[in-house]
Amino acid sequence: MQPVSNNTIRVKQINVELVKNTLKSKEYATKSSIASITGLSVATCGNILNELLQTGEVLETELEESNGGRPARRYKYNADYSYIICLNVKTEGGIHSLTYAVANLLGDIIIENTSNVPHIDYEVIETQIGELINNYGNVKAIGIGIPGVVHQGIIDVCDLDLLIGVPVGPRLQDKYGLEVTIENDMHLTVYGFYNMQNYDEDKTFAIVTFPKDNFPGAGFIVDGHLLKGNTKFAGEVSFLPFDLTREEQLKQLNSTEGFVPLAIKTITSIIAIIDPVSIALTGELSKPTLLDDIYNGCLKDVPKEHMPEIFVKNDTHDEYMRGLISVTLESLTYNLQLVEKRK
């Protein structure tokens, strides 16, 4: 028997994802309607649906109303076939917290909870994830957001000292055998924020956080695509050349008179590089009363016609979780996305 080529396997995976994504976007569908949407043959759709029915990922519902012929079978996606675990690791103002969410395969949150902890290290994260896996059983993927830089699952620059240099991703994958995605918190927030805006066309957008007692960070969407950079270092705006030591920068950020000049330099740099349509400011240090000073300060170097809308978004929890859930779900359909990017 001849081995199946990698190309054949990939095509099969793509076709399966096309069928699943079609069902996810609709309350129900028939083989014919799925074939029409995906461009696949009715026979191919039928074979894929039969396989998904056997695993339980797709459910068969009532027959479609007859128009004189044999009524067609209807199928729906089983959102609760399995779950994903999302963990938001945060430190601000000296308070460490873990927020977890368990979501189904349509991204609907089943349960969410936040707890403050004395410290956050690998063992704290693993314990939390282990408890959730035991409680929810059929977990397919794990997503973790952290205030720092992650490269190949290893924590680099981070506001949580006990995580720096720790291969959190590889260790969790080895222990649980699941897909693990770890991303910078600002990348996740800007991705969730952008997706929730439902723009009619691709836009360039930025979000900058100025947390209390920690360094600022940023996330960028450029022409509708998340910008991470070569080593996912994009957005580490605290490394801009402010002619200050990092200790001096942190001290100045947390003073009333020092914050605005540094915020102006940060935002002006972002405008000059990516020319966004708008910039959202978040974090405890970002206050609506300072917006006019920041905006007018940027005008000293940026022509008015190139100034974006600048606004304060005090609470970005929903955007953060939406971004984290989205990238975690996308990790389960990597092959399809990889092919789409190469077109």
Secondary structure, DSSP 8 states (H G I E B T S, - for coil): -----HHHHHHHHHHHHHHHHHHHTSS-B-HHHHHHHH---HHHHHHHHHHHHHHTSEEE------SSS-----EEE-GGGSEEEEEEEEEETTEEEEEEEEEETT--EEEEEEEEES---HHHHHHHHHHHHHHH--EEEEEEEESEEEETTEEEEES-GGGTT--HHHHHHHHH-SEEEEEEHHHHHHHHHHHHH--SS---EEEEE--TTS--EEEEEETTEEE--TTS-TT-GGGS--SS-HHHHHHHHTSHHHHHHHHHHHHHHHHHHH--SEEEEESTT--GGGHHHHHHHHHTTS-GGG--EEEE-S--HHHHHHHHHHHHHHGGGHHHHHHHHH-
